[in-house]
Amino acid sequence: QVQLVESGGGLVQAGDSLRLSCAASGRTTSNFIMGWFRQAPGKEREFVAAIDLSGRNTNYADSVQGRFVLSRNIAKNTAYLQMNNLKPEDTAVYYCAARHFQTTDWNYWGQGTQVTVSS
Protein backbone atom coordinates (compact mmCIF):
# COMPACT_ATOMS: atom_id res chain seq x y z
CA GLN A 1 0.00 0.00 0.00
CA VAL A 2 0.93 3.63 -0.37
CA GLN A 3 1.52 5.82 2.64
CA LEU A 4 1.39 9.59 2.30
CA VAL A 5 2.94 12.05 4.72
CA GLU A 6 2.46 15.80 4.42
CA SER A 7 4.81 18.41 5.78
CA GLY A 8 5.54 22.10 5.45
CA GLY A 9 2.48 23.62 7.05
CA GLY A 10 2.71 26.46 9.51
CA LEU A 11 1.69 29.97 10.45
CA VAL A 12 2.35 32.71 7.90
CA GLN A 13 1.18 36.22 7.15
CA ALA A 14 -1.08 37.21 4.29
CA GLY A 15 0.90 37.60 1.10
CA ASP A 16 3.57 35.12 2.15
CA SER A 17 4.46 31.90 0.38
CA LEU A 18 4.62 28.37 1.69
CA ARG A 19 5.51 25.03 0.16
CA LEU A 20 3.86 21.81 1.22
CA SER A 21 5.43 18.43 0.57
CA CYS A 22 3.83 15.02 0.27
CA ALA A 23 6.17 12.07 0.60
CA ALA A 24 4.94 8.68 -0.59
CA SER A 25 6.28 5.33 0.55
CA GLY A 26 5.43 1.64 0.50
CA ARG A 27 4.72 1.40 -3.20
CA THR A 28 5.66 3.25 -6.33
CA THR A 29 3.34 6.14 -7.07
CA SER A 30 4.11 6.39 -10.77
CA ASN A 31 0.70 4.91 -11.61
CA PHE A 32 -1.16 7.37 -9.42
CA ILE A 33 -2.69 10.77 -9.80
CA MET A 34 -1.54 12.97 -6.95
CA GLY A 35 -3.74 15.64 -5.49
CA TRP A 36 -4.22 18.12 -2.69
CA PHE A 37 -7.39 18.86 -0.78
CA ARG A 38 -8.11 21.19 2.09
CA GLN A 39 -10.67 21.51 4.82
CA ALA A 40 -11.38 24.67 6.77
CA PRO A 41 -13.18 24.59 10.14
CA GLY A 42 -16.89 23.98 9.68
CA LYS A 43 -16.56 23.39 5.95
CA GLU A 44 -16.48 20.40 3.64
CA ARG A 45 -13.22 19.13 2.28
CA GLU A 46 -12.56 20.74 -1.10
CA PHE A 47 -10.37 19.98 -4.05
CA VAL A 48 -7.29 22.16 -4.47
CA ALA A 49 -5.11 20.72 -7.22
CA ALA A 50 -4.10 17.52 -9.00
CA ILE A 51 -1.20 16.39 -11.15
CA ASP A 52 -1.05 13.59 -13.69
CA LEU A 53 1.25 10.57 -14.02
CA SER A 54 3.95 12.41 -15.91
CA GLY A 55 3.88 15.45 -13.67
CA ARG A 56 3.45 17.64 -16.73
CA ASN A 57 -0.26 18.36 -16.51
CA THR A 58 -2.02 19.98 -13.61
CA ASN A 59 -5.51 21.03 -12.63
CA TYR A 60 -6.41 23.70 -10.08
CA ALA A 61 -9.47 24.86 -8.25
CA ASP A 62 -10.61 28.32 -9.29
CA SER A 63 -9.90 29.65 -5.82
CA VAL A 64 -6.17 28.93 -6.10
CA GLN A 65 -5.63 29.28 -9.85
CA GLY A 66 -2.70 31.57 -10.52
CA ARG A 67 -1.46 31.44 -6.94
CA PHE A 68 -0.69 27.78 -6.27
CA VAL A 69 1.66 25.56 -8.27
CA LEU A 70 1.63 21.78 -8.01
CA SER A 71 4.68 19.77 -9.04
CA ARG A 72 5.85 16.20 -8.73
CA ASN A 73 9.25 14.59 -8.38
CA ILE A 74 8.67 11.03 -9.54
CA ALA A 75 12.15 9.83 -8.61
CA LYS A 76 11.67 11.01 -5.03
CA ASN A 77 8.02 9.94 -4.85
CA THR A 78 7.17 13.40 -3.63
CA ALA A 79 4.58 15.98 -4.62
CA TYR A 80 4.88 19.66 -3.81
CA LEU A 81 2.29 22.36 -3.48
CA GLN A 82 3.82 25.81 -3.79
CA MET A 83 1.39 28.31 -2.32
CA ASN A 84 1.97 31.95 -3.21
CA ASN A 85 0.21 35.13 -2.14
CA LEU A 86 -1.55 33.33 0.66
CA LYS A 87 -4.79 34.75 1.98
CA PRO A 88 -6.54 34.27 5.33
CA GLU A 89 -9.23 32.27 3.52
CA ASP A 90 -6.56 29.72 2.60
CA THR A 91 -6.40 28.71 6.24
CA ALA A 92 -7.22 25.01 6.44
CA VAL A 93 -5.86 21.56 7.02
CA TYR A 94 -4.27 20.47 3.77
CA TYR A 95 -4.37 16.81 2.77
CA CYS A 96 -2.33 14.97 0.21
CA ALA A 97 -4.19 12.27 -1.71
CA ALA A 98 -3.56 9.71 -4.42
CA ARG A 99 -5.66 7.61 -6.75
CA HIS A 100 -4.96 5.15 -9.52
CA PHE A 101 -5.28 6.85 -12.88
CA GLN A 102 -7.96 4.39 -14.00
CA THR A 103 -10.22 5.09 -11.04
CA THR A 104 -12.11 8.09 -9.70
CA ASP A 105 -11.76 7.27 -6.00
CA TRP A 106 -9.03 8.91 -3.95
CA ASN A 107 -7.91 5.78 -2.12
CA TYR A 108 -4.89 7.07 -0.24
CA TRP A 109 -4.75 10.01 2.12
CA GLY A 110 -2.17 11.68 4.29
CA GLN A 111 -2.77 12.80 7.85
CA GLY A 112 -3.00 16.46 6.96
CA THR A 113 -0.91 19.52 7.75
CA GLN A 114 -2.23 22.77 9.18
CA VAL A 115 -1.81 26.00 7.25
CA THR A 116 -2.78 29.19 9.03
CA VAL A 117 -2.65 32.57 7.31
CA SER A 118 -2.93 35.65 9.49
CA SER A 119 -3.46 39.27 8.49
C-alpha positions in Angstrom: 0.0 0.0 0.0 0.9 3.6 -0.4 1.5 5.8 2.6 1.4 9.6 2.3 2.9 12.0 4.7 2.5 15.8 4.4 4.8 18.4 5.8 5.5 22.1 5.4 2.5 23.6 7.1 2.7 26.5 9.5 1.7 30.0 10.4 2.3 32.7 7.9 1.2 36.2 7.1 -1.1 37.2 4.3 0.9 37.6 1.1 3.6 35.1 2.1 4.5 31.9 0.4 4.6 28.4 1.7 5.5 25.0 0.2 3.9 21.8 1.2 5.4 18.4 0.6 3.8 15.0 0.3 6.2 12.1 0.6 4.9 8.7 -0.6 6.3 5.3 0.5 5.4 1.6 0.5 4.7 1.4 -3.2 5.7 3.2 -6.3 3.3 6.1 -7.1 4.1 6.4 -10.8 0.7 4.9 -11.6 -1.2 7.4 -9.4 -2.7 10.8 -9.8 -1.5 13.0 -6.9 -3.7 15.6 -5.5 -4.2 18.1 -2.7 -7.4 18.9 -0.8 -8.1 21.2 2.1 -10.7 21.5 4.8 -11.4 24.7 6.8 -13.2 24.6 10.1 -16.9 24.0 9.7 -16.6 23.4 6.0 -16.5 20.4 3.6 -13.2 19.1 2.3 -12.6 20.7 -1.1 -10.4 20.0 -4.1 -7.3 22.2 -4.5 -5.1 20.7 -7.2 -4.1 17.5 -9.0 -1.2 16.4 -11.1 -1.0 13.6 -13.7 1.3 10.6 -14.0 4.0 12.4 -15.9 3.9 15.4 -13.7 3.5 17.6 -16.7 -0.3 18.4 -16.5 -2.0 20.0 -13.6 -5.5 21.0 -12.6 -6.4 23.7 -10.1 -9.5 24.9 -8.2 -10.6 28.3 -9.3 -9.9 29.7 -5.8 -6.2 28.9 -6.1 -5.6 29.3 -9.8 -2.7 31.6 -10.5 -1.5 31.4 -6.9 -0.7 27.8 -6.3 1.7 25.6 -8.3 1.6 21.8 -8.0 4.7 19.8 -9.0 5.9 16.2 -8.7 9.3 14.6 -8.4 8.7 11.0 -9.5 12.2 9.8 -8.6 11.7 11.0 -5.0 8.0 9.9 -4.8 7.2 13.4 -3.6 4.6 16.0 -4.6 4.9 19.7 -3.8 2.3 22.4 -3.5 3.8 25.8 -3.8 1.4 28.3 -2.3 2.0 32.0 -3.2 0.2 35.1 -2.1 -1.5 33.3 0.7 -4.8 34.7 2.0 -6.5 34.3 5.3 -9.2 32.3 3.5 -6.6 29.7 2.6 -6.4 28.7 6.2 -7.2 25.0 6.4 -5.9 21.6 7.0 -4.3 20.5 3.8 -4.4 16.8 2.8 -2.3 15.0 0.2 -4.2 12.3 -1.7 -3.6 9.7 -4.4 -5.7 7.6 -6.7 -5.0 5.1 -9.5 -5.3 6.9 -12.9 -8.0 4.4 -14.0 -10.2 5.1 -11.0 -12.1 8.1 -9.7 -11.8 7.3 -6.0 -9.0 8.9 -4.0 -7.9 5.8 -2.1 -4.9 7.1 -0.2 -4.7 10.0 2.1 -2.2 11.7 4.3 -2.8 12.8 7.9 -3.0 16.5 7.0 -0.9 19.5 7.7 -2.2 22.8 9.2 -1.8 26.0 7.2 -2.8 29.2 9.0 -2.7 32.6 7.3 -2.9 35.7 9.5 -3.5 39.3 8.5 
